[in-house]
Amino acid sequence: MTTLSNEILRYAAFTTDPAGGNPAGVVLDASALDDAAMLAIAADLGYSETAFLTAPPEGLEPQGRAFTLRFFSPKAEVPFCGHATVATSIALAERIGVGDLTFATPAGTVPVVVNEREDGALVATLTSVEPHVEEISEDDVARALDLLSWSKDDLDPSLPPRVAYAGARHLVLAAGTRERLADLDYDFDGLAAYMTERDLTTVQLAWRESPTTFHVRDPFPVGGVVEDPVTGAAAAAFGAYLRELDLVPPAVTLTLHQGEDLGRPGVLRVELREGDARVRVSGTGVVIPAGA
C-alpha cells in the first residue's frame, strides 16, 4: 500500500487550473503534529484552510480508505471545510486510486467518492452531514448589512436571509443584482466580531442568475482572510437553504460560480436528492506547482 507523506501539499479545488478555484494545503500524514503545529502550518501557508489527515476512529469503513480529517484556517480550527475535503480526496485518489473515501471530521462523518472524467480530471463528490436552516432576526440582518455597507434595498426579496448549516454555520444574504455582489468592501474587524458572536464561519453572499445557476462570494474574516475564493461547505449549506425554503425542486443539480471577482474562478455542482436531507457537492481539483 502507498505510504502517505507528511509533506505539505498544495491543491486548488473546484477548478482544473492551478491559478483558479480555492487553494488548500493538504498534509496526508499529520500523525506527528499536535494542534499548535497544525495551526502554525496553516498560518504560514496562508490559505483559507489547510487539511490534516490522521488515523480513523476504530470501525470506520472502508478499511484503508477511511481517515480522521481536521481543518485549520490561519487563525483557528474550523469544523468543516468543503474545498479542503475535495483537495484532500483528489490528493488521496492520485495515490491510492479513485473510489470511496470516508472522513471523520469535527462536524461528523463525511463520505466522498472520487471518479475520473473522460478528460482525465478527477472529480470528488462529498456528502454533507445533516443540514438545518435557522431564522435570523431583523436586527441581526440590519447589523450585517451595515458591516457590509449594503442596504436592505440591495437584497433580493425572493431569497430571504437565513443561517444555514451543513457542517458549519453560514449567514445567507442574496443580492438583487450581480453588480451589488461584485462590489465587496466591508468592515473586516467589525464583521469578524459579528460572526464570532454568532458562531458563523462565512457569510454566503449570492445572486441568482437563473433557476439553477447562482454566483456566490464568502467573506471569511474569522479565518483571517478577506474572502474564501470557492467555498464547498457554504455551497452545501446554501443547497439546504434553497430546499428548506422551497426555492428549488426537491431533486435538482445546481451550478454555483465563485471566485470570478477574485480572479480565481471555480465551479461547484450542488445536488439535492428527494428523500435525502444531505447535500452533495462536487468539484475537480489540481496540484498547484511549486513556486506558483
C-alpha positions as CSV (number, residue, x, y, z in Angstrom):
1,M,0.0,0.0,0.0
2,T,1.2,3.5,-0.8
3,T,2.7,5.3,2.2
4,L,1.2,8.7,2.8
5,S,3.7,11.5,3.3
6,N,3.8,14.3,5.9
7,E,4.8,16.7,3.1
8,I,2.7,19.9,2.8
9,L,0.9,19.6,-0.5
10,R,-0.9,22.4,-2.3
11,Y,-4.0,21.9,-4.4
12,A,-6.6,24.1,-6.0
13,A,-10.2,22.9,-5.6
14,F,-13.2,23.4,-7.8
15,T,-11.0,24.0,-10.8
16,T,-8.6,22.3,-13.3
17,D,-6.5,25.5,-13.4
18,P,-3.9,25.8,-10.6
19,A,-4.4,29.6,-10.8
20,G,-8.2,29.2,-10.3
21,G,-10.5,27.8,-7.6
22,N,-9.7,27.8,-3.9
23,P,-6.2,26.8,-2.8
24,A,-5.8,24.4,0.1
25,G,-2.9,22.9,2.0
26,V,-3.1,19.1,2.5
27,V,-1.0,17.0,4.9
28,L,-1.7,13.4,4.2
29,D,0.0,12.1,7.3
30,A,-0.3,14.5,10.3
31,S,0.3,11.8,12.9
32,A,3.3,13.6,14.3
33,L,1.7,17.0,14.5
34,D,-0.1,18.5,17.6
35,D,-2.7,21.2,17.3
36,A,-0.2,24.0,17.7
37,A,1.9,22.6,14.8
38,M,-1.1,22.3,12.6
39,L,-2.2,25.8,13.3
40,A,1.3,27.1,12.6
41,I,1.5,25.3,9.2
42,A,-1.9,26.7,8.3
43,A,-0.9,30.3,9.3
44,D,2.4,30.0,7.4
45,L,0.7,28.7,4.3
46,G,-1.9,31.5,4.5
47,Y,-4.7,29.7,2.6
48,S,-8.2,29.9,4.0
49,E,-7.8,26.3,5.2
50,T,-5.3,23.5,5.4
51,A,-6.4,19.9,5.9
52,F,-4.6,17.3,8.1
53,L,-5.2,13.6,7.9
54,T,-4.6,11.1,10.8
55,A,-5.8,7.5,11.5
56,P,-9.5,6.9,11.6
57,P,-11.6,6.1,14.6
58,E,-12.0,2.3,15.2
59,G,-14.5,0.7,12.9
60,L,-14.8,3.5,10.3
61,E,-15.0,2.0,6.8
62,P,-13.9,1.4,4.1
63,Q,-10.7,-0.1,5.6
64,G,-7.6,1.6,4.3
65,R,-9.7,4.4,2.8
66,A,-11.0,6.0,6.0
67,F,-9.3,8.8,7.9
68,T,-9.7,11.5,10.5
69,L,-9.7,14.9,8.8
70,R,-9.2,18.2,10.5
71,F,-9.1,21.7,9.1
72,F,-7.3,24.8,10.2
73,S,-7.5,28.4,9.0
74,P,-4.6,30.8,9.6
75,K,-6.4,31.7,12.9
76,A,-8.2,28.6,14.3
77,E,-9.6,25.1,13.7
78,V,-12.8,25.0,11.7
79,P,-15.4,22.2,12.0
80,F,-15.7,21.5,8.3
81,C,-14.2,22.8,5.0
82,G,-15.6,21.6,1.7
83,H,-12.8,22.8,-0.7
84,A,-10.1,21.2,1.5
85,T,-12.1,18.0,1.6
86,V,-12.2,18.0,-2.2
87,A,-8.5,18.8,-2.4
88,T,-7.6,16.0,0.1
89,S,-9.8,13.5,-1.7
90,I,-8.1,14.2,-5.0
91,A,-4.7,14.0,-3.5
92,L,-5.6,10.6,-1.9
93,A,-7.1,9.3,-5.2
94,E,-3.9,10.1,-7.0
95,R,-2.0,7.9,-4.5
96,I,-4.4,5.1,-3.6
97,G,-6.8,5.2,-6.5
98,V,-10.3,6.5,-7.2
99,G,-13.4,5.3,-5.3
100,D,-15.0,5.7,-2.0
101,L,-13.4,7.5,1.0
102,T,-14.7,8.3,4.4
103,F,-13.6,11.1,6.7
104,A,-14.3,11.6,10.4
105,T,-14.4,15.4,10.8
106,P,-15.3,17.6,13.8
107,A,-18.7,18.1,12.2
108,G,-19.4,14.4,11.7
109,T,-18.7,11.6,9.2
110,V,-18.4,12.8,5.6
111,P,-18.3,10.2,2.8
112,V,-16.7,11.2,-0.5
113,V,-16.5,9.4,-3.9
114,V,-13.8,10.3,-6.4
115,N,-14.3,9.5,-10.1
116,E,-12.2,10.1,-13.2
117,R,-13.8,12.0,-16.1
118,E,-13.2,11.2,-19.7
119,D,-10.7,14.0,-20.0
120,G,-8.7,12.5,-17.1
121,A,-9.7,15.1,-14.5
122,L,-10.6,13.8,-11.1
123,V,-13.9,14.8,-9.6
124,A,-14.7,14.5,-5.9
125,T,-18.3,14.4,-4.6
126,L,-18.7,14.9,-0.8
127,T,-22.0,14.2,1.0
128,S,-22.6,16.7,3.8
129,V,-23.7,15.9,7.4
130,E,-27.4,16.5,8.1
131,P,-28.1,20.2,7.4
132,H,-30.5,22.6,9.0
133,V,-31.7,26.2,8.4
134,E,-32.5,28.9,11.0
135,E,-34.4,32.1,11.1
136,I,-32.4,35.3,11.8
137,S,-33.7,38.4,13.4
138,E,-34.2,41.7,11.5
139,D,-31.8,43.4,13.9
140,D,-29.1,40.8,13.1
141,V,-29.7,41.2,9.4
142,A,-29.6,45.0,9.7
143,R,-26.3,44.8,11.5
144,A,-24.7,42.5,8.9
145,L,-25.9,44.8,6.1
146,D,-24.3,47.8,7.9
147,L,-21.0,46.0,8.2
148,L,-21.1,45.0,4.5
149,S,-22.1,48.6,3.5
150,W,-25.2,47.1,2.0
151,S,-28.8,48.4,2.3
152,K,-32.0,46.4,2.7
153,D,-32.8,47.6,-0.9
154,D,-29.8,45.7,-2.1
155,L,-31.3,42.4,-1.2
156,D,-33.3,40.0,-3.4
157,P,-36.7,39.7,-1.5
158,S,-37.3,36.3,-3.1
159,L,-34.2,34.9,-1.3
160,P,-34.7,35.9,2.4
161,P,-31.9,36.0,4.9
162,R,-31.3,32.8,6.9
163,V,-28.5,31.0,8.7
164,A,-27.7,27.6,7.0
165,Y,-25.7,24.7,8.4
166,A,-24.2,21.7,6.6
167,G,-21.1,21.2,8.8
168,A,-20.5,24.9,9.5
169,R,-22.8,27.9,10.0
170,H,-23.2,30.4,7.2
171,L,-25.3,33.6,7.0
172,V,-27.1,33.6,3.6
173,L,-27.7,37.1,2.1
174,A,-28.9,37.4,-1.5
175,A,-28.0,40.4,-3.7
176,G,-30.6,41.8,-6.1
177,T,-28.0,42.4,-8.8
178,R,-24.7,41.0,-10.0
179,E,-23.2,44.5,-9.6
180,R,-24.1,44.5,-5.9
181,L,-22.4,41.1,-5.4
182,A,-19.3,42.3,-7.3
183,D,-18.8,45.3,-5.1
184,L,-17.5,43.9,-1.8
185,D,-15.8,46.3,0.6
186,Y,-16.7,45.5,4.2
187,D,-15.6,46.3,7.8
188,F,-13.2,43.4,8.4
189,D,-12.8,43.7,12.2
190,G,-16.5,44.5,12.7
191,L,-17.7,41.6,10.6
192,A,-15.3,39.2,12.3
193,A,-16.6,40.2,15.7
194,Y,-20.2,39.9,14.5
195,M,-19.6,36.4,13.1
196,T,-17.7,35.3,16.2
197,E,-20.6,36.3,18.4
198,R,-23.0,34.3,16.3
199,D,-20.7,31.3,15.5
200,L,-20.7,31.9,11.8
201,T,-18.0,30.5,9.6
202,T,-18.7,32.7,6.5
203,V,-21.3,35.0,5.1
204,Q,-22.7,33.4,1.9
205,L,-23.5,36.2,-0.5
206,A,-25.5,35.0,-3.5
207,W,-27.0,36.3,-6.7
208,R,-29.4,34.2,-8.7
209,E,-28.7,34.2,-12.5
210,S,-31.3,31.5,-13.4
211,P,-33.5,28.9,-11.6
212,T,-30.5,26.6,-11.1
213,T,-27.4,28.9,-11.5
214,F,-26.0,31.2,-8.8
215,H,-23.0,33.4,-8.3
216,V,-21.7,33.4,-4.7
217,R,-19.0,35.0,-2.5
218,D,-17.9,34.3,1.0
219,P,-16.3,36.9,3.3
220,F,-14.2,34.9,5.9
221,P,-12.7,37.4,8.4
222,V,-13.0,34.9,11.2
223,G,-10.5,32.8,9.4
224,G,-8.1,35.6,8.9
225,V,-8.7,36.1,5.2
226,V,-10.9,38.7,3.5
227,E,-12.7,36.2,1.3
228,D,-12.7,32.5,0.8
229,P,-12.4,32.1,-3.0
230,V,-14.6,29.0,-3.6
231,T,-16.4,27.5,-0.7
232,G,-17.7,23.9,-0.6
233,A,-19.1,24.0,3.0
234,A,-21.1,27.1,2.2
235,A,-22.3,25.6,-1.0
236,A,-23.7,22.6,0.9
237,A,-25.4,24.9,3.4
238,F,-26.8,27.0,0.5
239,G,-28.3,23.9,-1.1
240,A,-30.0,23.1,2.2
241,Y,-31.3,26.7,2.4
242,L,-32.8,26.6,-1.1
243,R,-34.5,23.4,-0.4
244,E,-35.8,24.4,3.0
245,L,-37.4,27.5,1.6
246,D,-38.9,25.6,-1.5
247,L,-36.8,27.8,-3.8
248,V,-35.7,24.9,-6.0
249,P,-37.3,21.5,-6.9
250,P,-36.7,18.7,-4.3
251,A,-34.4,16.9,-6.7
252,V,-32.1,19.2,-8.6
253,T,-28.5,19.9,-9.6
254,L,-27.4,23.5,-9.1
255,T,-24.3,25.3,-10.5
256,L,-22.5,27.8,-8.3
257,H,-19.9,30.1,-9.8
258,Q,-17.5,31.6,-7.4
259,G,-14.1,33.3,-7.3
260,E,-14.6,35.3,-10.5
261,D,-14.4,38.6,-8.6
262,L,-11.1,37.5,-7.1
263,G,-9.6,36.3,-10.4
264,R,-9.8,32.7,-9.2
265,P,-12.9,31.3,-10.9
266,G,-14.3,28.0,-9.8
267,V,-17.4,25.9,-10.3
268,L,-19.3,23.9,-7.7
269,R,-22.1,21.4,-8.5
270,V,-24.6,21.0,-5.7
271,E,-27.0,18.1,-5.9
272,L,-30.2,17.7,-3.9
273,R,-31.9,14.3,-3.8
274,E,-35.6,13.7,-2.9
275,G,-35.9,11.8,0.4
276,D,-32.3,12.6,1.5
277,A,-31.7,15.7,3.5
278,R,-27.9,15.6,3.0
279,V,-26.4,17.8,0.2
280,R,-23.8,16.6,-2.3
281,V,-21.1,19.0,-3.5
282,S,-18.9,18.1,-6.4
283,G,-15.7,19.6,-7.9
284,T,-12.5,19.0,-9.6
285,G,-9.0,19.7,-8.2
286,V,-5.4,20.1,-9.4
287,V,-1.9,20.3,-7.9
288,I,-0.5,23.8,-7.5
289,P,3.0,23.6,-8.9
290,A,6.0,24.6,-6.7
291,G,6.7,28.3,-6.9
292,A,3.2,29.1,-8.2
